[in-house]
Amino acid sequence: MATTTLDVGVLQRAAKDHLWLHFTRMAGFETQDVPIIVRGEGCYLEDANGKRYLDALAGLFSVNIGYSFGEEIGQAALEQMRELPFYTNWSYAHPRAIELAAEVASLAPGDLNRVFFCSGGSEAVESAWKLARQYYRARGSRTIESALAEPETRHDELRAALAGSQPRYKVIARHIAYHGTTLGALSINGIPALRTPFEPLVPEVRHVSNTNRYHRPPEETEEEFTRFLLDELEQAILALGPETVCMVHMEPVQNAGGAFTPPEGYWRGVRELCDRYDILLSADEVITGFGRLGYWFGSERYDIRPDLITSAKGLSSSYAAIGAVIATDRVMEPFLHDTSMFSHGITFGGHPVMCAIALKNIEIMKREGIIEHVRANEDAFRRTLAQLLDLPIVGDLRGTGYFYAIELVKDKDTRETFSDEECEKLLRGYLSNALYDAGLICRADDRGDPVIQISPPLVAGQAEFDEIAGILGDVLAEASMRMR
Ligand SMILES: Cc1ncc(COP(=O)(O)O)c(C=O)c1O
């Protein structure tokens, strides 16, 4: 049934009585309406009352092609429904999963040639951790099997090495980073407020500093900052015991905390440390993949050379529930012998309709020149947002491509941030509602220091940039006054 034929009051009642919203204080709906979005076009959404919003968050950093391709993508889904509505990737293949795997492998940098499908970002992160854990066991037993076939002289030595060998299972991630909500992915998160209600979590994750430069000593050079971060990462590896760490998992540009870009030399150094201690480097590209930074993958933008990439959101521009782990030939290698297999699977992983939608999304992205569009417009986007730096409450503008955050500060000179109580008043007491009322969807977030995250569909142009900056300017000017 088309939503327009439904009574808005009936929808409101049913939403309040039956729907459980994610990460939402449901008590608020005793006095307020549930925001109900009924339609999308380009970068715009419309709610059940007919009010329009500019979606400067692209859904959840994810509707990369915008909202206007439902007809075309729906046709691809319909054709797939007719041909084969479902079949599994457990022991079987089907054409759309094969084609999508080949397409993703061709877009991914280097020899990231192997694609394992799942249903979203959390599952991708969960799967990457499981893969990293099993990779060392699979590789270890391969090494020992082939070595045991050697002359008997080394037999006892190898058996002893096998008996004494520890499983590698630990992960290193970064403070304030968000990586999903399933227990494994949640454990990798560096946001205490999300972790605490569910502890004890999956062992064992250590968090190191993210690349937030704004709150480092102002006299520190970029080179010194990189050195500090890499030294700290190495210390964490050594403290955990390098032989027990299976994965370093980080986003090319970290979202939570506000679009932290890496300092010069950072990724080169992280890669070197992972090589030195034989640890898999996993790039969480759930947001940065598929164009957000002006490249198919952020790993290409920063020459990260990861062993694993986790992907979801932009893979289908969120027209489908699909994610993926992309692995290098080296990671795949121990799983290609004898009885070895990755002991992991999900019913909907590689769902043919989801794959057909993702394939169509990539076709549209290529045809419409989405990556080129982001590259051609990213400077103009930054310039437009930079006007907001004139406001007393705006301390920093960070990001790249179509992925930005502005940090809100109490005192611009000292970079002093707001207290928890002030954040509550500023973000939830004023900004979130004021932006929404003014017709702009973006996220006021205080998982780290308070920021506004701006991440529009990748089809946005100067008109949308101006509207974003205009509404933000008015609302933030008012916020400055209120917080004085
Ligand atoms: C970097 C990153 N990883 C993982 C996830 C989890 O993805 P999902 O919500 O699809 O499970 C997210 C979601 O926002 C994310 O931003």
The ligand as an ORCA input file, in Angstrom:
! r2SCAN-3c Opt
* xyz 0 1
  C      32.444      2.590     10.424
  C      31.233      1.752     10.679
  N      31.365      0.425     10.847
  C      30.310     -0.363     11.062
  C      29.037      0.146     11.154
  C      27.869     -0.744     11.409
  O      27.058     -0.829     10.275
  P      25.535     -1.303     10.371
  O      24.776     -0.228     11.060
  O      25.138     -1.504      8.935
  O      25.505     -2.598     11.117
  C      28.849      1.517     10.971
  C      27.494      2.109     11.050
  O      27.290      3.287     11.055
  C      29.970      2.348     10.736
  O      29.840      3.669     10.601
*
